Amino acid sequence: MSPQLGQLLNLADKAAQKRGDQFISSEQVLLAAVETSTELKGLFDKHGIQKEALNRVIDHGRGGDKVDDPNAEDARQALKKYTLDLTALAASGKLDPVIGRDEEIRRTIQV
């Protein structure tokens, strides 16, 4: 484990303790990344993501819940709420096929 990752996890653990969580959630890792000097922090800075704003979004998304279960993130079903399951869509035939569309793919890459 690199020193940067160790620092990131230590900060995430402190953030979790401060919120009264028993486990470190992905949100805590994001909050810790805003404070560390990593490439991820540089990306956050580039796009104007600040710790206070991120805290507000996390509070809103959690609805005041604590992370006291190792599967707490599964219970919130954030992936189902905010993402698309491309594998399921492809299996059900709801995605356009990519095979046989070489010219369109080349043009997209060129653009």
VENZIDA-V40128 format. One record per residue. N is the residue number from 0. RES is the residue in one letter. NEAR is the number of other C-alpha atoms within 8 Angstrom. Layout:
n->N res->RES near->NEAR
n->N res->RES near->NEAR
//
This chain:
n->0 res->M near->4
n->1 res->S near->5
n->2 res->P near->6
n->3 res->Q near->7
n->4 res->L near->8
n->5 res->G near->9
n->6 res->Q near->9
n->7 res->L near->12
n->8 res->L near->10
n->9 res->N near->8
n->10 res->L near->10
n->11 res->A near->14
n->12 res->D near->11
n->13 res->K near->8
n->14 res->A near->11
n->15 res->A near->14
n->16 res->Q near->9
n->17 res->K near->7
n->18 res->R near->7
n->19 res->G near->8
n->20 res->D near->11
n->21 res->Q near->10
n->22 res->F near->10
n->23 res->I near->11
n->24 res->S near->9
n->25 res->S near->6
n->26 res->E near->7
n->27 res->Q near->12
n->28 res->V near->13
n->29 res->L near->9
n->30 res->L near->13
n->31 res->A near->13
n->32 res->A near->12
n->33 res->V near->11
n->34 res->E near->8
n->35 res->T near->9
n->36 res->S near->7
n->37 res->T near->8
n->38 res->E near->6
n->39 res->L near->8
n->40 res->K near->12
n->41 res->G near->9
n->42 res->L near->8
n->43 res->F near->11
n->44 res->D near->9
n->45 res->K near->7
n->46 res->H near->6
n->47 res->G near->6
n->48 res->I near->9
n->49 res->Q near->9
n->50 res->K near->9
n->51 res->E near->6
n->52 res->A near->8
n->53 res->L near->10
n->54 res->N near->9
n->55 res->R near->8
n->56 res->V near->8
n->57 res->I near->9
n->58 res->D near->9
n->59 res->H near->8
n->60 res->G near->6
n->61 res->R near->8
n->62 res->G near->6
n->63 res->G near->6
n->64 res->D near->5
n->65 res->K near->9
n->66 res->V near->12
n->67 res->D near->8
n->68 res->D near->7
n->69 res->P near->7
n->70 res->N near->6
n->71 res->A near->9
n->72 res->E near->9
n->73 res->D near->7
n->74 res->A near->6
n->75 res->R near->6
n->76 res->Q near->8
n->77 res->A near->9
n->78 res->L near->7
n->79 res->K near->8
n->80 res->K near->6
n->81 res->Y near->6
n->82 res->T near->7
n->83 res->L near->6
n->84 res->D near->7
n->85 res->L near->7
n->86 res->T near->6
n->87 res->A near->7
n->88 res->L near->10
n->89 res->A near->9
n->90 res->A near->7
n->91 res->S near->6
n->92 res->G near->7
n->93 res->K near->7
n->94 res->L near->7
n->95 res->D near->5
n->96 res->P near->6
n->97 res->V near->6
n->98 res->I near->5
n->99 res->G near->5
n->100 res->R near->8
n->101 res->D near->8
n->102 res->E near->6
n->103 res->E near->7
n->104 res->I near->8
n->105 res->R near->8
n->106 res->R near->8
n->107 res->T near->7
n->108 res->I near->6
n->109 res->Q near->5
n->110 res->V near->4
//
